Amino acid sequence: MSTRSHMRAQYGNRFRAAGLLVVLLFAAVSIPAMPHNERHEVRHEIDHLEDRWRQAALSANVAAMDGLLADDYIGITSNGSMQSKDDTLAYLRAGTMHFTSIELSDRKVRFYGSTALVTSKAEIAGTGPGGDISGSYRYTHVYARNPHGIWQIVSFEASRIREHDSEDHK
């Protein structure tokens, strides 16, 4: 590569990096911060919704789950398959997805404008379309506040926590 071509490539990379930085800064500045007292109240509301989600999943309460999930909800299961709201409700209704216990811990809630990001650890016992799904998981719920001021889950993703053999740690 000639010196001139090399210099053009370097400047091009710097220009693209600077452009990306400007876009990221603009996006961060354009999301209004939630006042502290409102964030505290909304945090309690999100905690309550997480508890309602857990109860709806445990009791296969399709009506409650229907209200919690946004119409454009997308879930990504721990095996990588995608589920729409209709898929999720159908699995609950048919008993294809059945939980006997869900114990949640290590919940973190962060806010980005009218979006809340929830991460938790879940110890579950139950069965899914592929059989036993019992185990430890990390999951993420993304809540969005709709135009009516109602928080709903728009996205879910779960990852199984793998236990390593003691041989792996030697």
C-alpha positions in Angstrom: 0.0 0.0 0.0 1.4 3.4 -0.9 2.0 6.0 1.8 -0.8 8.2 0.3 -3.3 5.2 0.4 -2.2 4.3 4.0 -2.8 8.0 5.1 -6.2 8.1 3.4 -7.2 4.8 5.2 -6.0 6.2 8.6 -8.0 9.5 8.1 -11.0 7.5 6.9 -11.0 5.4 10.0 -10.5 8.4 12.3 -13.4 10.2 10.5 -15.7 7.2 10.9 -14.7 6.9 14.6 -15.3 10.6 15.2 -18.7 10.3 13.4 -19.7 7.4 15.6 -18.7 9.3 18.7 -20.8 12.3 17.7 -23.8 10.0 17.1 -23.4 8.3 20.5 -23.0 11.6 22.3 -26.1 13.0 20.6 -28.1 9.8 21.5 -27.0 10.0 25.1 -27.8 13.8 25.4 -31.2 13.4 23.7 -32.5 11.0 26.4 -33.8 13.2 29.2 -32.7 12.1 32.7 -35.5 10.9 35.0 -35.7 13.0 38.2 -34.4 11.1 41.3 -37.8 11.1 43.1 -39.6 9.8 40.0 -36.9 7.2 39.4 -37.4 5.9 43.0 -41.2 5.6 42.5 -40.8 4.0 39.1 -38.2 1.6 40.5 -40.9 0.3 42.9 -43.4 0.1 40.0 -40.9 -2.0 38.0 -40.2 -4.2 41.0 -43.9 -4.8 41.4 -44.2 -5.6 37.6 -41.4 -8.1 37.9 -43.2 -9.8 40.8 -46.4 -9.8 38.8 -44.5 -11.4 35.8 -43.1 -14.1 38.2 -46.6 -14.9 39.6 -48.1 -14.9 36.1 -45.4 -17.4 34.9 -45.8 -19.6 37.9 -49.6 -19.8 37.8 -49.8 -19.8 33.9 -52.0 -16.7 34.2 -52.4 -15.9 30.5 -54.5 -12.8 31.1 -52.0 -11.3 33.5 -49.1 -12.1 31.1 -51.1 -10.6 28.2 -51.2 -7.2 30.1 -47.5 -7.4 31.0 -46.2 -8.0 27.5 -46.3 -5.3 24.8 -48.0 -6.3 21.5 -44.6 -6.2 19.8 -42.8 -8.2 22.5 -40.0 -10.5 21.4 -38.4 -13.0 23.7 -35.2 -14.9 23.1 -34.9 -18.1 25.1 -31.8 -19.6 26.5 -31.5 -21.9 23.5 -31.7 -18.9 21.1 -35.2 -19.4 19.8 -37.4 -16.3 19.4 -40.9 -16.0 20.7 -43.6 -13.4 20.0 -46.2 -12.4 22.5 -48.7 -14.8 20.8 -46.1 -17.6 21.1 -45.5 -17.0 24.8 -49.2 -16.8 25.6 -49.9 -20.0 23.6 -47.2 -21.9 25.5 -48.6 -20.8 28.8 -52.2 -21.6 27.8 -51.3 -25.1 26.5 -49.1 -25.9 29.5 -46.1 -26.3 27.1 -44.2 -23.9 29.4 -44.8 -24.9 33.0 -42.9 -23.5 36.0 -43.0 -25.2 39.4 -40.7 -22.6 41.0 -39.0 -19.3 40.1 -36.6 -17.7 42.7 -35.3 -14.3 41.7 -32.2 -12.6 43.0 -29.5 -10.0 42.2 -32.0 -7.6 40.5 -30.6 -4.5 38.9 -32.9 -1.8 37.4 -31.5 1.0 35.2 -33.4 3.7 33.4 -32.9 5.3 30.0 -35.7 7.9 29.5 -38.9 6.0 29.1 -37.1 2.6 29.1 -36.2 0.4 32.0 -33.6 -2.4 31.8 -33.9 -5.1 34.4 -31.3 -7.8 34.9 -31.8 -10.7 37.4 -30.7 -14.1 38.3 -33.4 -16.8 38.3 -33.3 -20.3 39.8 -36.1 -22.1 38.1 -37.7 -25.5 38.0 -40.0 -26.4 35.2 -40.5 -27.8 31.7 -40.6 -26.1 28.3 -41.2 -27.2 24.7 -37.9 -29.2 24.7 -38.3 -30.8 28.1 -36.7 -30.0 31.5 -35.6 -26.3 31.8 -34.6 -26.4 35.5 -31.5 -24.5 36.4 -29.8 -21.2 36.9 -30.3 -18.3 34.5 -29.5 -14.7 34.0 -32.2 -12.8 32.2 -32.9 -9.3 30.9 -36.3 -7.6 30.7 -36.6 -4.4 28.7 -39.6 -2.3 29.8 -40.9 0.6 27.8 -43.5 3.1 28.9 -46.2 3.3 26.3 -48.0 6.6 25.4 -50.6 5.9 28.1 -47.9 5.8 30.8 -48.1 2.0 31.2 -44.9 0.1 31.5 -44.8 -3.2 29.5 -42.1 -5.7 28.7 -41.0 -5.3 25.1 -38.0 -7.7 25.2 -36.7 -10.7 27.2 -33.5 -12.6 26.9 -32.3 -15.5 29.0 -28.9 -17.2 29.3 -28.3 -20.4 31.2 -25.6 -20.2 33.8 -23.3 -23.1 33.1 -21.7 -25.0 36.0 -18.1 -26.0 35.4 -16.6 -29.2 36.5 -14.0 -28.8 39.2 -11.5 -30.1 36.6 -12.0 -26.9 34.6 -10.8 -24.7 37.5 -7.4 -26.5 38.0 
